[in-house]
Amino acid sequence: MKLSLCLAVFNEEKNIHISLDSAYDLADEVIIVDGGSTDQTVEIAQSYGPKVKIIHKKNPAMFHINKQKAIESARGEWILQLDADEALSDELKEKIKELIHRKFQVPSSKFQTNSKSQIQNNNYVVAYYIPRKNWFLTRFLMKGGQYPDYTIRLYKNGAAKFPCKDVHENVEIKGKIGYLNNPILHFADPDFSRYLMRWDRYTTLEVQNSKFKVQNENKNLFLMFLEYFCWKPKITFLSMYFRHRGFMDGFPGFVFSLFSALRFWVMYIKWNTLTRSKIKN
């Protein structure tokens, strides 16, 4: 078995066809960990055929837990991990076909190491960074620091593990990591309502993150207000929209830069509410 396609999903009936249409015929098996979907996600996935295996779990706030369960259940020599709203570009699909049928993997020239023993002990690439194009409203964002948005999605079985500590984390890899040039297509935000739903979810997860708590637990709320309402939003917007030329993505580039900056307001409000609630109790 050469390739396992792994997904963790929850109420993705509108999106799951994106990943499955793209990669089903490439995979020898499809492992889907479902977090208790109440829509037609599971039925749609099962309709694709016998390669699909559904594993039913709870839907944890740290959704990387279910992604880890999916890759632990995979039997393929290689694992391709996708989100429900991600697709392989045609060029990437052909490249993956080529890679997984090679007997050995040639190290990427972009991978750097300072240790001769590392080169001797890890002769072959065991995982690949893949660029990702993110769809926002009406187009893929190519500026504003949003591309190439490298993410590790293809790796040898047993070489990767999710730390499950941060909402934006990649898998941790034991071994060499190479780079591919052809992108994953991420259809995350086709409309503004879906973006706002994800925006709310991610800001909540960031506030609940242990690293955020450690950094801000003993801060004066007024000084934190100045940081999160003035300094961080200003720097973020100027960096994304001007320094990284988000203006070249037109109106979607402006909206994305603006709301990336405004998320600090939301994070402060959620943290302030949480802190005051603890004081009252």
C-alpha positions as a printed Julia matrix, in Angstrom:
281×3 Matrix{Float64}:
   0.0    0.0     0.0
   1.74   3.15   -1.22
  -0.41   6.11   -0.13
  -2.97   6.84    2.59
  -5.12   9.96    2.3
  -5.94  11.22    5.82
  -8.61  13.74    6.81
 -10.17  14.94   10.07
 -13.63  16.42    9.52
 -16.66  17.87   11.27
 -19.8   19.0     9.42
 -18.03  19.34    6.07
 -20.82  18.24    3.72
 -20.29  21.35    1.56
 -16.54  20.84    1.26
 -15.51  17.2     1.58
 -16.01  16.6    -2.16
 -13.15  19.07   -2.79
 -10.47  16.87   -1.21
 -11.99  13.54   -2.23
 -12.55  14.5    -5.88
  -8.96  15.67   -5.99
  -7.11  12.79   -4.34
  -9.35   9.72   -4.06
  -7.99   7.98   -7.13
  -4.41   8.72   -6.04
  -4.77   6.98   -2.66
  -4.83   3.28   -1.79
  -6.96   4.03    1.26
  -8.82   7.03    2.68
  -8.82   7.43    6.47
 -11.42   9.92    7.73
 -11.74  10.74   11.42
 -15.18  12.29   11.89
 -15.79  14.38   14.99
 -19.49  13.56   15.28
 -20.83  15.37   12.23
 -24.57  16.1    12.32
 -24.89  16.77    8.58
 -24.29  14.49    5.57
 -20.47  14.48    5.77
 -20.14  10.78    6.58
 -22.72   9.65    4.0
 -21.04  11.68    1.25
 -17.62  10.28    2.14
 -18.9    6.69    2.16
 -20.46   7.19   -1.27
 -16.97   7.44   -2.79
 -16.37   3.73   -2.42
 -14.69   0.94   -0.47
 -11.36   2.7     0.03
 -12.98   5.02    2.58
 -12.66   4.09    6.25
 -14.59   6.23    8.76
 -13.39   6.49   12.36
 -15.89   8.1    14.74
 -14.49  10.3    17.51
 -15.5   13.34   19.55
 -14.8   16.82   18.13
 -12.08  18.34   20.34
 -11.41  22.09   20.3
  -7.8   21.24   19.39
  -8.75  19.57   16.1
  -5.17  18.43   15.46
  -5.94  15.6    17.9
  -8.21  13.99   15.31
  -5.66  14.62   12.56
  -3.16  12.68   14.66
  -5.64   9.84   15.11
  -6.07   9.69   11.33
  -2.36   9.34   10.55
  -1.96   6.77   13.35
  -4.58   4.61   11.58
  -2.95   4.85    8.16
  -1.31   1.76    6.63
   0.27   3.33    3.56
   4.0    3.78    3.09
   3.29   7.48    2.51
   0.64   9.72    4.08
  -1.04  12.64    2.33
  -2.9   14.75    4.89
  -5.49  17.23    3.63
  -8.27  19.36    5.07
 -11.75  18.84    3.63
 -11.57  22.14    1.71
  -8.17  21.48    0.11
  -7.42  20.1    -3.36
  -4.28  19.05   -5.18
  -3.35  21.06   -8.23
  -2.97  18.85  -11.31
   0.79  19.42  -11.34
   1.1   18.5    -7.66
  -0.91  15.33   -8.18
   1.46  14.17  -10.91
   4.49  15.02   -8.75
   3.14  13.0    -5.83
   2.53  10.04   -8.14
   6.14  10.25   -9.24
   7.51  10.54   -5.7
   5.63   7.7    -4.04
   6.62   5.22   -6.72
  10.32   5.91   -6.42
  12.3    3.37   -4.44
  14.41   6.06   -2.77
  13.91   9.78   -2.23
  16.62  12.26   -3.22
  17.29  14.96   -0.6
  16.09  18.45   -1.52
  18.73  21.05   -2.26
  16.79  23.48   -0.05
  17.25  21.29    3.04
  20.2   22.55    5.04
  22.23  20.58    7.6
  25.46  21.36    9.41
  26.15  17.84   10.61
  28.04  15.27    8.56
  26.58  12.5    10.73
  23.08  13.76    9.96
  23.76  13.38    6.26
  25.07   9.84    6.8
  22.19   8.77    9.05
  19.36  10.48    7.17
  20.09   9.93    3.5
  16.58  10.42    2.17
  13.76  12.93    2.39
  10.9   11.66    4.56
   8.53  14.63    4.25
   7.77  17.56    1.98
   6.81  21.18    2.44
   4.11  22.02   -0.11
   3.09  25.6    -1.04
  -0.57  26.44   -0.54
  -2.8   28.94   -2.35
  -5.55  30.3    -0.09
  -8.85  31.36   -1.67
 -10.43  34.43   -0.08
 -13.78  35.79   -1.32
 -13.09  36.0    -5.07
  -9.46  35.01   -5.66
  -6.36  33.24   -4.4
  -4.3   35.58   -2.23
  -0.8   35.77   -3.72
   0.51  38.75   -1.73
   0.23  40.03    1.83
   2.51  37.24    3.06
  -0.12  34.61    2.15
   1.82  32.74   -0.51
   3.61  30.35   -0.71
   2.31  29.47    2.83
   4.38  26.27    3.02
   2.83  23.39    4.97
   3.97  19.78    5.51
   1.31  17.49    4.06
   3.2   14.57    2.49
   5.36  12.35    4.67
   6.53   8.81    5.3
   4.32   6.79    7.64
   5.84   6.99   11.12
   7.9   10.11   10.43
   5.33  12.71   11.53
   3.44  13.66   14.67
   1.15  16.56   15.6
   2.26  18.2    18.87
  -1.39  19.31   19.42
  -0.32  22.49   21.22
  -1.1   25.26   18.75
  -3.92  25.85   16.27
  -1.51  26.85   13.47
   1.08  24.11   13.97
   2.63  21.79   11.4
   3.52  18.18   12.1
   6.89  17.51   13.7
   9.15  15.43   11.43
  11.9   12.97   12.28
  14.24  13.19    9.3
  14.9   15.35    6.29
  12.28  17.64    4.8
  12.22  18.55    1.11
  10.24  21.13   -0.86
   7.76  20.77   -3.7
   6.92  23.61   -6.07
   3.34  22.83   -7.08
   0.58  24.04   -4.74
  -2.3   22.73   -2.7
  -5.44  24.75   -3.44
  -7.18  25.81   -0.22
 -10.81  26.92   -0.67
 -11.19  28.09    2.93
 -13.2   31.28    2.54
 -15.45  31.38   -0.54
 -17.76  33.84    1.24
 -17.44  36.3     4.09
 -19.79  34.49    6.48
 -17.58  31.38    6.45
 -14.52  33.55    7.01
 -16.14  35.22   10.04
 -17.09  31.83   11.47
 -13.49  30.62   11.16
 -12.19  33.99   12.39
 -14.24  33.66   15.57
 -13.13  30.07   16.11
  -9.44  30.76   15.64
  -9.37  33.84   17.88
 -11.02  31.8    20.64
  -8.46  29.0    20.24
  -5.6   31.5    20.31
  -6.84  33.02   23.58
  -7.21  29.54   25.09
  -3.71  28.55   24.0
  -1.33  27.94   26.9
   1.39  30.08   25.31
  -0.99  33.05   25.09
  -1.99  32.55   28.73
   1.62  32.48   29.92
   2.49  35.64   27.97
  -0.51  37.65   29.2
  -1.66  36.22   32.53
   0.17  38.77   34.68
  -0.09  41.75   32.33
  -1.85  44.94   33.32
  -5.11  45.0    31.34
  -4.69  48.66   30.37
  -1.18  48.08   28.98
  -2.48  45.0    27.2
  -5.29  47.16   25.79
  -2.73  49.54   24.27
  -0.78  46.61   22.83
  -3.78  44.79   21.35
  -5.86  47.79   20.27
  -3.11  50.09   19.0
   0.32  48.63   18.42
  -0.29  45.1    17.11
  -3.19  45.94   14.73
  -1.28  48.88   13.25
   1.92  46.9    12.66
   0.03  43.9    11.26
  -2.0   45.93    8.75
   0.96  48.02    7.55
   3.12  44.92    7.18
   0.55  42.84    5.28
  -0.99  45.54    3.11
   2.05  47.65    2.27
   5.31  45.85    3.08
   4.06  42.51    1.68
   1.98  44.27   -1.0
  -1.42  42.94   -0.04
  -2.88  45.85   -2.06
  -1.98  43.88   -5.21
  -4.71  41.37   -4.33
  -7.33  44.09   -4.75
 -10.33  44.4    -2.44
  -9.92  40.85   -0.99
  -6.34  41.77   -0.08
  -7.53  44.87    1.77
 -10.26  43.0     3.67
  -7.91  40.17    4.63
  -5.23  42.57    5.88
  -7.8   44.61    7.82
  -9.41  41.66    9.59
  -6.03  40.05   10.27
  -5.24  43.25   12.18
  -8.63  43.52   13.88
  -8.35  40.02   15.28
  -6.18  41.48   18.06
  -9.16  43.57   19.2
 -11.29  40.44   19.36
  -8.59  38.49   21.2
  -8.28  41.24   23.8
 -12.05  41.41   24.33
 -12.27  37.63   24.77
  -9.28  37.61   27.13
 -10.65  40.54   29.13
 -14.03  38.82   29.48
 -12.38  35.56   30.52
 -10.16  37.32   33.08
 -13.0   39.3    34.65
 -15.11  36.15   34.83
 -12.36  34.4    36.8
 -12.08  37.36   39.19
 -15.82  37.3    39.92
 -15.73  33.59   40.6
